[in-house]
Amino acid sequence: MKIGFIGGGHVAQVLAKLFIGKGHTVVLTNKHGLEKLKPTIERLGSQAQAGNLAEVVRQDVVVLAVPYKAVFEIESQLLQGKDIIDATNYFPHRDGDIEELREHQKATTELVAQHFKGANVVKAFNTIPVADLARLATSKDNVKRVALPIAGNDAVLKDKVASLITEIGFTPYDVGSLADSRKSQSDTPAFLFVGNKEELSKKIGD
């Protein structure tokens, strides 16, 4: 699979390395200029490259790996018809007060999907600090594998992302629709929780 990353920071770098390890190719971009990404691309190897936004969105799936507020600075039409993985988290002290989120009227990823109208959006890779992902993706025992929440309305994209989660050594845990993605936001018990599928289910309350 060809995977694009909007954002070239820690989240993008760790996920990119894990995906490359399973044979995928990645294109990373950032707002600081592609020259800044050269050391990162060199570390990631030949299956990685730096590119502009236009190159990133040409990939099979695009990962949002930027601060939550930065998502809404991206031109909404840019990702129309695209498959998106939302790996962001909303933190009011950093991203500002958003009434719909403060009052739990919408899930954070629902607002992302509203911004990128016409795109397919799945929430994933946001609950566990990325620094821990490589360390935790070690168990070959399906019962003991750490579960990662996934949510979305598009079944085909969910299956695609669930396969990525499985490939890199985790168990996908489907929490439901985009509206249900609030179960795995940064203000829930699932955030930062590490456990297998059964343990995550109890934590979420399903």
C-alpha positions in Angstrom: 0.0 0.0 0.0 1.1 3.6 -0.6 0.6 5.7 2.5 0.9 9.4 2.7 1.4 11.4 5.9 0.4 15.0 6.4 2.9 15.8 9.2 6.4 14.6 9.5 6.8 14.6 13.3 7.1 11.7 15.8 3.7 10.2 15.0 4.4 10.1 11.3 7.9 8.8 11.7 7.0 5.9 14.0 4.0 4.8 12.0 5.9 5.1 8.8 8.7 2.9 10.1 6.2 0.2 11.2 4.4 0.3 7.8 7.6 0.2 5.9 8.6 -2.9 7.9 5.6 -4.6 6.4 6.4 -3.7 2.8 4.5 -0.5 2.3 5.8 2.8 0.9 5.3 6.2 2.5 5.4 9.8 1.5 5.8 12.4 4.3 5.3 16.1 4.1 5.4 19.0 6.7 4.9 22.7 6.9 8.6 23.5 7.6 9.9 22.5 4.2 11.0 19.2 2.6 14.6 19.9 3.3 13.9 19.4 7.0 12.6 15.9 6.3 15.9 14.7 4.7 17.4 13.2 7.8 14.0 11.4 8.5 13.8 10.0 5.0 17.4 8.8 5.2 16.6 6.9 8.4 13.5 5.4 7.0 15.2 4.2 3.8 14.4 3.6 0.2 10.6 3.0 0.7 10.2 6.5 2.1 10.2 9.9 0.4 9.4 13.5 1.1 6.8 15.2 -1.0 4.4 18.1 -1.1 0.7 17.9 -0.2 -0.2 17.1 -3.8 2.1 14.1 -3.8 0.9 12.9 -0.4 -2.8 13.0 -1.3 -2.1 10.8 -4.4 -1.3 7.9 -2.1 -3.8 5.1 -1.4 -4.5 6.4 2.1 -3.6 9.6 3.9 -2.7 9.7 7.6 -3.4 13.0 9.5 -0.4 13.2 11.9 -0.6 16.9 12.9 -1.9 18.7 16.0 -5.7 18.7 15.9 -6.1 22.4 15.2 -3.8 22.1 12.2 -6.2 19.8 10.5 -8.6 22.7 9.8 -5.8 24.7 8.2 -5.6 22.2 5.4 -7.7 23.0 2.3 -10.9 21.0 2.6 -11.2 20.2 -1.1 -7.7 18.7 -1.2 -8.8 15.4 0.2 -12.2 15.1 -1.4 -12.8 11.4 -2.3 -9.7 10.3 -0.4 -9.3 7.7 2.3 -8.1 9.3 5.5 -6.8 7.9 8.8 -7.3 10.4 11.6 -4.6 9.8 14.1 -5.0 13.2 15.9 -6.1 14.0 19.4 -7.9 17.1 20.6 -6.4 18.9 23.6 -8.2 22.1 24.6 -5.1 23.8 26.1 -3.3 23.4 22.8 -6.1 23.4 20.2 -8.4 25.9 21.7 -12.0 25.7 23.1 -14.4 24.1 20.6 -17.9 24.2 21.9 -19.1 21.1 20.0 -16.4 19.1 21.6 -16.6 20.6 25.0 -20.3 19.9 25.1 -19.8 16.4 23.6 -22.1 17.3 20.7 -19.7 15.8 18.2 -16.8 13.4 18.2 -13.5 15.0 17.2 -13.3 12.9 14.1 -16.8 13.8 13.1 -15.6 17.4 12.8 -12.6 16.2 10.8 -15.0 14.4 8.4 -17.2 17.5 8.1 -14.1 19.6 7.2 -13.1 17.1 4.5 -16.5 16.6 3.0 -16.6 13.8 0.5 -13.6 12.0 2.0 -13.8 8.6 3.8 -12.4 9.0 7.4 -11.4 6.4 10.0 -10.2 7.1 13.5 -7.1 5.0 14.5 -3.6 5.1 16.0 -4.5 7.8 18.5 -4.7 6.1 21.9 -1.3 4.8 22.6 1.8 7.0 22.6 3.7 6.2 19.4 6.9 5.9 21.2 5.4 2.7 22.8 4.0 1.2 19.6 7.2 -0.6 18.4 7.8 -2.0 21.8 4.3 -3.2 22.2 4.0 -4.8 18.8 5.9 -7.9 19.8 3.4 -10.5 20.8 2.5 -13.2 18.2 -0.1 -14.5 20.6 -3.5 -13.2 19.3 -5.0 -13.4 22.7 -2.3 -11.2 24.3 -1.9 -8.8 21.4 -2.5 -5.2 22.4 -5.8 -3.9 20.9 -6.1 -0.6 19.1 -9.5 1.1 18.7 -10.8 1.9 15.2 -13.9 3.7 14.2 -15.6 4.9 11.0 -18.6 4.7 8.7 -16.9 3.3 5.6 -16.6 -0.5 6.0 -14.1 -0.9 3.2 -11.7 1.6 4.6 -12.1 0.2 8.1 -11.1 -3.2 6.8 -8.1 -1.7 5.1 -7.0 0.0 8.3 -7.7 -3.0 10.4 -5.4 -5.0 8.2 -2.7 -2.4 8.7 -3.2 -2.7 12.5 -2.9 -6.4 12.3 0.2 -6.4 10.1 2.2 -4.2 12.5 1.4 -6.5 15.4 -1.8 -5.3 17.1 -5.4 -6.4 17.2 -8.0 -4.0 15.7 -10.9 -3.2 18.0 -13.9 -1.8 16.2 -15.7 0.7 18.5 -18.3 1.5 15.8 -19.1 4.6 13.7 -17.5 8.0 13.5 -19.9 9.1 16.2 -18.7 6.2 18.3 -15.1 7.3 18.0 -15.7 9.5 21.0 -15.2 6.3 23.0 -11.5 6.4 22.2 -10.8 10.1 22.4 -8.2 11.7 24.6 -10.8 12.4 27.3 -11.8 8.8 27.7 -10.6 5.8 29.7 -9.4 4.2 26.5 -6.8 6.9 26.0 -3.3 5.7 26.9 -4.8 2.3 27.9 -2.7 -0.8 27.0 -4.5 -4.1 27.0 -5.8 -6.9 24.8 -9.2 -6.9 23.1 -11.1 -8.2 26.1 -9.4 -5.8 28.4 -10.1 -2.8 26.1 -13.7 -3.8 25.8 -14.1 -3.6 29.5 -12.3 -0.3 29.7 -14.5 1.2 27.0 -17.6 -0.3 28.5 -18.8 -2.2 25.5 
